Amino acid sequence: MADASDYEKAAPWLEEQVTRYEKALTEIRTTHAGRPAPEVRTALLAAGERYGVRIANEVAQDAAERIADGRL
């Protein structure tokens, strides 16, 4: 089991990953709103690569569906 110091050591890395994900999400939400979810998903995964963050398939799918139908 990890202790609190493990989390404290990982926190800066985690914060950077969240920042990178938010940048990718904002970009794709701006450029792909209302487009079909599969197209949005592909673009989001590509943006994640550009920003240096790996986006899990389930997260990409959920975000793509929300961007496609205007919920995000």
Order of alpha helices (4+ residues) and beta strands (2+ residues): alpha-alpha-alpha
